[in-house]
Amino acid sequence: SKLDPSKEHYLGGLRSFFVTWYRQGHPGISDEFIRTIQSWVLKGNETGRAVLQMDSQKGPLTDIEMQGVFDGVITCYSKRRLRVETVALILTLLYTGRRSIQIVTLKTKDLRATKINGIAGYEINFPRAKQRYALWRSTFKTYAIGEDLWLILQLQVADTVKKLQALVEFPLSDVLIQELPLFPDFAGVSRHTTEKDLLDLLQFDYVHAPVDICNAALTRFSETHRVFSERTGEPLNLTSRRFRSTLGTNLARQGYGIAVVAEALDHSDLQSAGCYIKSLSDIVERIDKAVAQRLAPLAQAFQGVLVTSEREAV
């Protein structure tokens, strides 16, 4: 039957879900059904509109806006108006531009300290997202971070361990601590939970925080501290997606090509990263048009073609 274009995004997600179900050998999906849904022709998602338009509500943040967010988060934390979990979530979004699902899937063991030629370094081993038919936490890609973010995340690890130890009656081993989610949801853990029960739960995402915790943290920050946009004069609309598009836009502005942008944003192909490169060329074109009229007389003067009267004209 004819597919409703407005529903194609959801149909694509359902198709991926059923194909993954089928390929993993779960019962209930027939060969005929799989052949039918794989025959659907769906348009690709429209990507990058907010980036291309430099949308002040949904698109990339400016340098001034980003600095305002960073300063506001640090100020609120120093005054104990935000919890360490909220600060850790926002700074991870701000520094890495990773998707919310990648952040809530992190475990404490994904934080790594390195040393190369005697120089200390830090990185996060991020689980990849949007990998078709991939299992949970089956593929990873590392992302280098600075010491500031590393220290905040170590405070978050300590807070997670403290919360869990207050809930269970057995001491937490180093092996168990390494498997703990960086951003947990211990609602299902109680005094009756054994170490074996917890280890079983940690093999899946049962005790990981839900994905909406990232935007909830941004909402909490916005309610605590208002950051105003120099473009609109209004408080910033903060979402996790905006930090991601800001990272891609800034890389394009610094002259990096589409392959580097795609790698930094953990895209599997170059198509989705193309909007950042195109947005840069669009900005340059708009600037050229805006200044052309004022620069044209100066350019003519240096070329020796500027005249002071009609009589001198060729």
C-alpha positions in Angstrom: 0.0 0.0 0.0 1.0 3.6 -0.4 3.1 4.9 2.5 2.1 8.2 4.2 5.2 10.5 3.8 4.5 12.1 7.2 4.9 8.7 8.9 8.1 7.6 7.0 10.4 8.5 9.9 8.4 6.2 12.3 8.1 3.4 9.6 11.9 3.5 9.2 12.4 3.0 12.9 9.8 0.2 13.0 11.5 -1.6 10.1 14.9 -1.5 11.8 13.3 -2.8 15.0 11.6 -5.8 13.3 14.7 -6.6 11.2 16.9 -6.6 14.3 14.4 -8.8 16.1 14.4 -11.2 13.1 18.2 -11.4 12.7 18.7 -12.1 16.4 16.5 -15.2 16.1 13.6 -14.2 18.2 10.3 -15.9 17.3 7.2 -14.2 15.9 8.5 -12.6 12.7 8.0 -14.5 9.4 10.2 -14.4 6.4 7.4 -13.0 4.3 6.9 -10.1 6.7 10.6 -9.2 6.6 10.6 -9.3 2.8 7.6 -7.0 2.8 9.0 -4.3 5.0 12.4 -4.4 3.3 10.7 -3.7 0.0 9.4 -0.3 1.4 11.0 2.7 -0.3 11.5 5.4 2.3 12.9 8.8 1.8 15.9 9.8 4.0 15.3 12.1 6.9 15.7 15.8 6.2 18.8 16.8 8.1 20.5 20.0 9.0 17.7 22.5 8.5 18.4 24.3 11.8 22.1 24.3 11.0 21.7 25.7 7.5 19.4 28.4 8.7 21.5 29.1 11.8 18.2 28.9 13.7 18.5 30.9 16.9 16.1 28.6 18.7 17.1 25.1 17.5 20.4 25.6 15.6 24.1 25.9 16.7 25.0 28.2 19.6 27.3 31.1 19.1 30.6 31.4 20.9 29.1 34.0 23.3 26.1 31.7 24.0 28.4 28.7 24.7 30.6 30.7 27.0 27.5 31.9 28.8 26.3 28.3 29.4 29.7 27.2 30.6 30.2 30.1 33.0 26.6 29.7 34.3 27.1 26.0 35.0 30.4 26.5 36.8 28.8 29.4 38.8 25.8 27.3 39.9 28.0 24.4 40.9 30.4 26.6 42.9 27.3 28.0 44.8 25.9 24.4 45.2 22.8 25.3 43.2 23.3 22.3 40.9 24.1 18.7 41.8 27.3 17.1 40.4 25.2 14.8 38.2 23.6 17.7 36.4 26.9 19.5 35.9 28.6 16.3 34.6 25.7 15.7 32.1 25.8 19.3 30.8 29.6 19.5 30.5 29.7 16.2 28.7 27.2 17.4 26.2 29.0 20.7 25.9 32.6 19.3 25.4 31.9 16.2 23.4 28.7 16.9 21.4 27.7 13.2 21.8 24.1 12.0 21.6 22.1 11.6 24.8 21.8 7.9 24.3 25.6 7.6 24.2 26.0 9.5 27.4 23.5 7.5 29.4 24.9 4.2 28.2 28.3 5.0 29.7 29.8 2.9 32.4 32.5 4.0 34.8 35.1 1.8 33.1 34.6 3.9 29.9 36.6 6.7 31.5 40.2 6.2 30.8 43.4 7.9 31.9 46.3 7.6 29.4 50.0 8.5 29.4 51.9 9.0 26.1 55.6 10.0 26.3 55.1 10.9 30.0 52.2 13.3 29.2 48.9 12.5 31.0 45.7 12.4 28.9 42.1 11.5 29.3 39.5 9.9 27.1 35.9 8.5 27.1 35.2 5.2 25.3 31.8 6.1 24.0 29.4 3.3 22.9 28.3 4.1 19.4 24.7 4.9 18.5 22.5 4.6 15.4 24.5 1.6 14.2 22.0 -0.5 12.3 21.3 -3.9 13.9 24.1 -3.5 16.4 23.7 -4.8 19.9 23.7 -2.6 23.0 27.3 -1.5 23.8 28.8 -3.6 21.1 30.8 -1.0 19.2 32.8 1.9 20.7 34.8 5.0 19.7 37.1 6.9 21.9 37.0 10.7 22.4 39.8 12.7 24.0 38.7 15.1 26.8 40.5 17.7 29.0 41.3 17.4 32.7 38.5 19.7 33.7 35.8 17.4 32.4 37.7 14.3 33.7 37.7 15.7 37.2 34.0 16.4 37.1 33.3 12.9 35.9 35.4 11.4 38.6 33.3 13.2 41.1 30.2 11.7 39.4 31.7 8.2 39.7 32.3 8.7 43.4 28.7 10.0 43.8 27.3 6.9 42.0 29.3 4.5 44.2 28.2 6.4 47.4 24.5 6.2 46.3 24.7 2.4 45.6 26.6 1.6 48.7 23.8 3.3 50.7 21.2 0.9 49.1 22.9 -2.5 49.4 24.3 -4.4 52.3 27.4 -5.9 50.7 30.7 -4.1 50.0 31.2 -3.0 46.4 34.1 -4.7 44.7 36.4 -3.0 42.2 35.0 -5.3 39.4 31.5 -4.3 40.3 32.3 -0.6 40.4 33.8 -0.8 36.9 30.5 -2.1 35.6 28.4 0.6 37.2 26.6 3.1 35.0 28.1 6.6 35.0 24.6 8.0 35.3 22.5 5.5 37.2 18.9 4.9 38.0 18.9 2.7 41.1 15.1 2.7 41.5 15.0 -1.1 41.2 17.8 -1.7 43.7 17.1 -2.4 47.4 18.5 -4.0 50.5 17.3 -7.3 49.2 19.4 -7.0 46.0 22.4 -9.4 46.1 25.7 -8.9 44.4 24.8 -11.6 41.8 21.4 -9.9 41.1 23.2 -6.6 40.6 25.8 -8.1 38.3 23.0 -9.7 36.2 21.3 -6.3 35.9 24.5 -4.6 34.9 24.7 -6.7 31.8 21.8 -4.7 30.4 20.6 -1.1 30.7 18.2 -1.7 33.6 20.1 0.5 36.1 21.1 3.1 33.5 19.3 6.5 33.6 16.7 7.1 30.9 17.8 9.1 27.8 15.7 12.1 28.7 17.9 12.8 31.7 20.1 15.0 29.6 17.5 17.4 28.5 16.0 17.3 32.0 19.4 18.5 33.3 19.4 21.3 30.8 15.9 22.3 31.9 17.0 22.3 35.5 19.9 24.5 34.7 17.7 26.9 32.7 15.3 27.2 35.7 18.2 27.9 38.1 20.3 30.2 35.9 19.1 32.2 32.9 21.5 32.6 30.0 20.4 35.2 27.5 21.1 35.0 23.8 22.8 38.1 22.2 20.9 37.3 19.0 17.4 37.3 20.4 17.7 39.0 23.8 15.7 36.0 25.2 16.8 33.2 27.5 18.5 30.4 25.6 16.5 27.3 24.5 18.9 24.6 25.5 18.7 21.0 24.1 21.3 18.3 23.8 21.0 18.4 20.0 22.2 22.1 19.9 25.5 21.2 21.5 26.1 18.6 18.9 25.3 20.9 16.0 27.5 23.6 17.6 30.5 21.2 17.6 30.0 20.3 13.9 29.6 24.0 12.9 32.7 25.1 14.8 34.8 22.4 13.2 33.6 23.5 9.8 34.5 27.1 10.6 38.0 26.1 11.6 38.5 24.7 8.1 38.1 21.0 8.7 36.7 18.9 5.9 33.6 16.8 5.9 35.5 13.6 6.9 36.9 15.2 10.0 33.4 16.6 11.0 31.8 13.2 10.5 34.5 11.5 12.6 34.2 14.0 15.4 30.4 13.6 15.5 30.6 9.8 15.2 28.6 9.6 11.9 28.8 6.4 10.0 28.7 8.2 6.7 29.4 11.6 5.3 25.9 12.6 4.3 24.7 13.8 7.7 27.9 15.9 8.2 27.4 17.7 4.9 25.1 20.3 6.3 27.9 21.7 8.4 30.2 22.3 5.4 27.3 23.7 3.4 26.3 26.1 6.2 29.8 27.5 6.2 29.7 28.2 2.4 26.2 29.8 2.8 27.5 32.1 5.6 30.5 33.1 3.4 28.2 33.9 0.5 25.9 36.0 2.7 28.9 38.0 4.0 30.2 38.5 0.5 26.9 40.0 -0.6 26.6 42.2 2.5 30.0 43.8 2.1 30.3 43.8 -1.7 28.7 47.2 -2.1 31.0 48.9 0.4 34.2 47.2 -0.7 33.6 47.6 -4.5 34.6 51.4 -4.6 37.8 50.6 -2.7 38.6 47.7 -5.0 38.1 49.9 -8.0 40.4 52.5 -6.5 43.3 50.1 -6.1 42.7 48.8 -9.7 42.9 52.3 -11.1 39.4 52.4 -12.5 37.7 54.7 -10.0 36.9 58.0 -11.6 35.8 61.3 -10.0 33.6 62.6 -12.8 31.6 61.4 -15.8 34.0 63.1 -18.2 36.8 60.8 -17.1 34.8 57.6 -17.6 35.5 55.2 -20.4 
